Amino acid sequence: MEGYLCATTVTTIHYLAAKTVGAAQTRREIRKLLALCAVASVHQTVLEMALELDFADFEDAVIHEAARQVDAESIVTRDLSGFKKATITVLTPEECVRILEQRASGAGPPASPSASKSADEPKRRS
């Protein structure tokens, strides 16, 4: 399974983490994230498509479109309410972990998640 982080998510993580653990530690941790996940680009097409969506939050629309551009299977987020109009499956982190555990154990395809569509960042690589 391949996972992605939206480019804007990486910059947000850096901004928030640097305030807490400092710039040097944050750069080390960002490097670790980049070793685990690909980056879903934010470019003109993503931004134009996001503007066409009827999302309450433009940032969520950008994340959705960046995920769509890389053919993400799902978006993983704690903010389900921001993705009510998503056309991609949206999972909570807990749902994602459960699905990954099922796949790793060879239990076959997971049951559909109970959550409604909504999300925060494109799927993760494992």
Long-range contacts (C-beta under 8 A, 24 or more apart in sequence): 1-100, 1-103, 1-123, 1-125, 1-126, 2-38, 2-123, 2-125, 3-36, 3-37, 3-38, 3-122, 3-123, 3-124, 3-125, 3-126, 4-37, 4-38, 4-39, 4-40, 4-66, 4-67, 4-70, 4-72, 4-121, 4-122, 4-123, 4-124, 4-125, 5-33, 5-37, 5-38, 5-39, 5-40, 5-121, 5-122, 5-124, 6-39, 6-40, 6-42, 6-62, 6-63, 6-66, 6-67, 6-121, 6-122, 7-39, 7-40, 7-41, 7-42, 7-66, 8-42, 8-59, 8-62, 8-63, 8-66, 9-63, 9-120, 9-121, 10-34, 10-39, 36-124, 36-125, 37-124, 37-125, 38-70, 38-125, 40-66, 40-67, 40-69, 40-70, 40-72, 40-122, 41-66, 41-69, 42-66, 45-69, 53-85, 54-85, 55-82, 55-83, 55-85, 56-82, 57-82, 60-119, 60-120, 63-119, 63-120, 63-121, 63-122, 64-88, 64-119, 66-122, 67-119, 67-122, 67-123, 70-122, 72-122, 72-123, 73-123, 74-119, 74-123, 75-118, 75-119, 75-120, 75-121, 75-122, 75-123, 76-119, 76-120, 76-121, 76-122, 76-123, 76-124, 77-118, 77-119, 77-120, 77-121, 78-120, 79-118, 79-119, 79-120, 80-115, 80-116, 80-118, 80-119, 81-118, 82-118, 82-119, 82-120, 83-117, 83-118, 83-119, 83-120, 84-116, 84-117, 84-118, 85-117, 86-117, 86-118, 86-119, 87-117, 88-117, 88-119, 89-113, 89-117, 90-115, 90-116, 90-117, 90-118, 90-119, 91-115, 91-119, 96-123, 96-124, 100-126
